[in-house]
Amino acid sequence: MWRLFQNRIATKDNLHKRGVLGQDNLHCVGGCGREESVSHFFFECPLFSGVWYAICHWIGISTAFQKESLSQMEQFEGLIDGRRNFDR
């Protein structure tokens, strides 16, 4: 999680910034045609953001997803400190 919030995940835009990938290889692996970044990969890509929706549905949370990881964390921080009981 620390790597996600620090933008330290090896997405294609981060690999390009480090000189590992060229400009012509930045498209998302999900096949949506957009440039792959941390926020796109986890929160915007139709294929991969579906995982977040499935998890929230599974644990019974109704939510609107944010476009960046820090905003997402702030939205769910109340769940971490025990305000919600998941013993069903």
PyMOL CGO cylinders between C-alpha atoms (Angstrom):
from pymol import cmd
from pymol.cgo import CYLINDER

trace = [
    CYLINDER, 0.00, 0.00, 0.00, 2.86, 2.36, 0.78, 0.3, 1, 1, 1, 1, 1, 1,
    CYLINDER, 2.86, 2.36, 0.78, 4.13, 1.95, -2.78, 0.3, 1, 1, 1, 1, 1, 1,
    CYLINDER, 4.13, 1.95, -2.78, 0.68, 2.73, -4.17, 0.3, 1, 1, 1, 1, 1, 1,
    CYLINDER, 0.68, 2.73, -4.17, 0.34, 5.97, -2.18, 0.3, 1, 1, 1, 1, 1, 1,
    CYLINDER, 0.34, 5.97, -2.18, 3.91, 7.04, -3.01, 0.3, 1, 1, 1, 1, 1, 1,
    CYLINDER, 3.91, 7.04, -3.01, 3.43, 6.36, -6.76, 0.3, 1, 1, 1, 1, 1, 1,
    CYLINDER, 3.43, 6.36, -6.76, 6.18, 3.71, -6.61, 0.3, 1, 1, 1, 1, 1, 1,
    CYLINDER, 6.18, 3.71, -6.61, 4.37, 0.95, -8.51, 0.3, 1, 1, 1, 1, 1, 1,
    CYLINDER, 4.37, 0.95, -8.51, 6.05, -0.15, -11.74, 0.3, 1, 1, 1, 1, 1, 1,
    CYLINDER, 6.05, -0.15, -11.74, 3.37, 1.16, -14.07, 0.3, 1, 1, 1, 1, 1, 1,
    CYLINDER, 3.37, 1.16, -14.07, 4.33, 2.01, -17.62, 0.3, 1, 1, 1, 1, 1, 1,
    CYLINDER, 4.33, 2.01, -17.62, 4.46, 5.77, -17.00, 0.3, 1, 1, 1, 1, 1, 1,
    CYLINDER, 4.46, 5.77, -17.00, 6.84, 5.25, -14.06, 0.3, 1, 1, 1, 1, 1, 1,
    CYLINDER, 6.84, 5.25, -14.06, 9.01, 2.88, -16.11, 0.3, 1, 1, 1, 1, 1, 1,
    CYLINDER, 9.01, 2.88, -16.11, 9.12, 5.48, -18.89, 0.3, 1, 1, 1, 1, 1, 1,
    CYLINDER, 9.12, 5.48, -18.89, 10.26, 8.16, -16.41, 0.3, 1, 1, 1, 1, 1, 1,
    CYLINDER, 10.26, 8.16, -16.41, 13.13, 5.86, -15.39, 0.3, 1, 1, 1, 1, 1, 1,
    CYLINDER, 13.13, 5.86, -15.39, 14.13, 5.20, -19.00, 0.3, 1, 1, 1, 1, 1, 1,
    CYLINDER, 14.13, 5.20, -19.00, 13.02, 1.56, -19.07, 0.3, 1, 1, 1, 1, 1, 1,
    CYLINDER, 13.02, 1.56, -19.07, 10.19, 1.93, -21.62, 0.3, 1, 1, 1, 1, 1, 1,
    CYLINDER, 10.19, 1.93, -21.62, 9.91, 4.09, -24.70, 0.3, 1, 1, 1, 1, 1, 1,
    CYLINDER, 9.91, 4.09, -24.70, 7.15, 6.61, -25.42, 0.3, 1, 1, 1, 1, 1, 1,
    CYLINDER, 7.15, 6.61, -25.42, 5.46, 4.22, -27.86, 0.3, 1, 1, 1, 1, 1, 1,
    CYLINDER, 5.46, 4.22, -27.86, 4.85, 1.54, -25.19, 0.3, 1, 1, 1, 1, 1, 1,
    CYLINDER, 4.85, 1.54, -25.19, 2.77, 3.40, -22.59, 0.3, 1, 1, 1, 1, 1, 1,
    CYLINDER, 2.77, 3.40, -22.59, -0.69, 2.04, -23.33, 0.3, 1, 1, 1, 1, 1, 1,
    CYLINDER, -0.69, 2.04, -23.33, -2.54, 0.29, -20.49, 0.3, 1, 1, 1, 1, 1, 1,
    CYLINDER, -2.54, 0.29, -20.49, -2.26, -3.50, -20.42, 0.3, 1, 1, 1, 1, 1, 1,
    CYLINDER, -2.26, -3.50, -20.42, -6.02, -3.62, -19.84, 0.3, 1, 1, 1, 1, 1, 1,
    CYLINDER, -6.02, -3.62, -19.84, -6.53, -2.75, -23.50, 0.3, 1, 1, 1, 1, 1, 1,
    CYLINDER, -6.53, -2.75, -23.50, -8.50, 0.45, -22.92, 0.3, 1, 1, 1, 1, 1, 1,
    CYLINDER, -8.50, 0.45, -22.92, -6.09, 2.56, -25.00, 0.3, 1, 1, 1, 1, 1, 1,
    CYLINDER, -6.09, 2.56, -25.00, -5.20, 5.09, -22.30, 0.3, 1, 1, 1, 1, 1, 1,
    CYLINDER, -5.20, 5.09, -22.30, -1.75, 5.71, -20.82, 0.3, 1, 1, 1, 1, 1, 1,
    CYLINDER, -1.75, 5.71, -20.82, -1.01, 3.45, -17.87, 0.3, 1, 1, 1, 1, 1, 1,
    CYLINDER, -1.01, 3.45, -17.87, -0.41, 5.28, -14.57, 0.3, 1, 1, 1, 1, 1, 1,
    CYLINDER, -0.41, 5.28, -14.57, -1.04, 4.30, -10.96, 0.3, 1, 1, 1, 1, 1, 1,
    CYLINDER, -1.04, 4.30, -10.96, -4.36, 6.17, -10.73, 0.3, 1, 1, 1, 1, 1, 1,
    CYLINDER, -4.36, 6.17, -10.73, -5.49, 4.95, -14.12, 0.3, 1, 1, 1, 1, 1, 1,
    CYLINDER, -5.49, 4.95, -14.12, -4.51, 1.34, -13.44, 0.3, 1, 1, 1, 1, 1, 1,
    CYLINDER, -4.51, 1.34, -13.44, -6.21, 1.09, -10.04, 0.3, 1, 1, 1, 1, 1, 1,
    CYLINDER, -6.21, 1.09, -10.04, -9.11, 3.54, -10.27, 0.3, 1, 1, 1, 1, 1, 1,
    CYLINDER, -9.11, 3.54, -10.27, -9.96, 4.43, -13.89, 0.3, 1, 1, 1, 1, 1, 1,
    CYLINDER, -9.96, 4.43, -13.89, -9.26, 1.45, -16.15, 0.3, 1, 1, 1, 1, 1, 1,
    CYLINDER, -9.26, 1.45, -16.15, -12.54, -0.36, -16.89, 0.3, 1, 1, 1, 1, 1, 1,
    CYLINDER, -12.54, -0.36, -16.89, -10.89, -3.77, -16.57, 0.3, 1, 1, 1, 1, 1, 1,
    CYLINDER, -10.89, -3.77, -16.57, -8.80, -3.36, -13.41, 0.3, 1, 1, 1, 1, 1, 1,
    CYLINDER, -8.80, -3.36, -13.41, -10.96, -0.91, -11.46, 0.3, 1, 1, 1, 1, 1, 1,
    CYLINDER, -10.96, -0.91, -11.46, -13.65, -3.59, -11.60, 0.3, 1, 1, 1, 1, 1, 1,
    CYLINDER, -13.65, -3.59, -11.60, -11.67, -5.45, -8.94, 0.3, 1, 1, 1, 1, 1, 1,
    CYLINDER, -11.67, -5.45, -8.94, -12.26, -2.56, -6.50, 0.3, 1, 1, 1, 1, 1, 1,
    CYLINDER, -12.26, -2.56, -6.50, -15.98, -2.60, -7.27, 0.3, 1, 1, 1, 1, 1, 1,
    CYLINDER, -15.98, -2.60, -7.27, -16.14, -6.35, -6.72, 0.3, 1, 1, 1, 1, 1, 1,
    CYLINDER, -16.14, -6.35, -6.72, -14.33, -6.11, -3.38, 0.3, 1, 1, 1, 1, 1, 1,
    CYLINDER, -14.33, -6.11, -3.38, -16.61, -3.32, -2.15, 0.3, 1, 1, 1, 1, 1, 1,
    CYLINDER, -16.61, -3.32, -2.15, -19.69, -5.24, -3.25, 0.3, 1, 1, 1, 1, 1, 1,
    CYLINDER, -19.69, -5.24, -3.25, -18.37, -8.36, -1.51, 0.3, 1, 1, 1, 1, 1, 1,
    CYLINDER, -18.37, -8.36, -1.51, -17.89, -6.56, 1.84, 0.3, 1, 1, 1, 1, 1, 1,
    CYLINDER, -17.89, -6.56, 1.84, -21.11, -4.57, 1.49, 0.3, 1, 1, 1, 1, 1, 1,
    CYLINDER, -21.11, -4.57, 1.49, -19.81, -1.05, 0.85, 0.3, 1, 1, 1, 1, 1, 1,
    CYLINDER, -19.81, -1.05, 0.85, -21.53, 1.34, -1.52, 0.3, 1, 1, 1, 1, 1, 1,
    CYLINDER, -21.53, 1.34, -1.52, -19.11, 4.00, -2.77, 0.3, 1, 1, 1, 1, 1, 1,
    CYLINDER, -19.11, 4.00, -2.77, -18.03, 6.33, -5.54, 0.3, 1, 1, 1, 1, 1, 1,
    CYLINDER, -18.03, 6.33, -5.54, -14.38, 5.88, -6.48, 0.3, 1, 1, 1, 1, 1, 1,
    CYLINDER, -14.38, 5.88, -6.48, -11.90, 8.73, -6.54, 0.3, 1, 1, 1, 1, 1, 1,
    CYLINDER, -11.90, 8.73, -6.54, -9.38, 9.37, -9.33, 0.3, 1, 1, 1, 1, 1, 1,
    CYLINDER, -9.38, 9.37, -9.33, -6.25, 9.21, -7.15, 0.3, 1, 1, 1, 1, 1, 1,
    CYLINDER, -6.25, 9.21, -7.15, -4.95, 6.92, -4.43, 0.3, 1, 1, 1, 1, 1, 1,
    CYLINDER, -4.95, 6.92, -4.43, -4.70, 9.45, -1.57, 0.3, 1, 1, 1, 1, 1, 1,
    CYLINDER, -4.70, 9.45, -1.57, -8.31, 10.56, -2.03, 0.3, 1, 1, 1, 1, 1, 1,
    CYLINDER, -8.31, 10.56, -2.03, -9.31, 6.92, -2.13, 0.3, 1, 1, 1, 1, 1, 1,
    CYLINDER, -9.31, 6.92, -2.13, -7.48, 6.24, 1.12, 0.3, 1, 1, 1, 1, 1, 1,
    CYLINDER, -7.48, 6.24, 1.12, -9.17, 9.20, 2.83, 0.3, 1, 1, 1, 1, 1, 1,
    CYLINDER, -9.17, 9.20, 2.83, -12.54, 7.90, 1.73, 0.3, 1, 1, 1, 1, 1, 1,
    CYLINDER, -12.54, 7.90, 1.73, -11.97, 4.51, 3.35, 0.3, 1, 1, 1, 1, 1, 1,
    CYLINDER, -11.97, 4.51, 3.35, -9.92, 5.52, 6.40, 0.3, 1, 1, 1, 1, 1, 1,
    CYLINDER, -9.92, 5.52, 6.40, -12.93, 5.09, 8.69, 0.3, 1, 1, 1, 1, 1, 1,
    CYLINDER, -12.93, 5.09, 8.69, -12.97, 1.39, 7.94, 0.3, 1, 1, 1, 1, 1, 1,
    CYLINDER, -12.97, 1.39, 7.94, -9.47, 0.86, 9.25, 0.3, 1, 1, 1, 1, 1, 1,
    CYLINDER, -9.47, 0.86, 9.25, -10.00, 2.19, 12.76, 0.3, 1, 1, 1, 1, 1, 1,
    CYLINDER, -10.00, 2.19, 12.76, -12.81, -0.25, 13.49, 0.3, 1, 1, 1, 1, 1, 1,
    CYLINDER, -12.81, -0.25, 13.49, -15.91, 1.84, 12.88, 0.3, 1, 1, 1, 1, 1, 1,
    CYLINDER, -15.91, 1.84, 12.88, -17.31, -0.95, 10.74, 0.3, 1, 1, 1, 1, 1, 1,
    CYLINDER, -17.31, -0.95, 10.74, -17.72, -4.54, 11.89, 0.3, 1, 1, 1, 1, 1, 1,
    CYLINDER, -17.72, -4.54, 11.89, -17.17, -7.15, 9.19, 0.3, 1, 1, 1, 1, 1, 1,
    CYLINDER, -17.17, -7.15, 9.19, -18.10, -10.17, 11.32, 0.3, 1, 1, 1, 1, 1, 1,
    CYLINDER, -18.10, -10.17, 11.32, -21.12, -11.38, 9.37, 0.3, 1, 1, 1, 1, 1, 1,
]
cmd.load_cgo(trace, "trace")
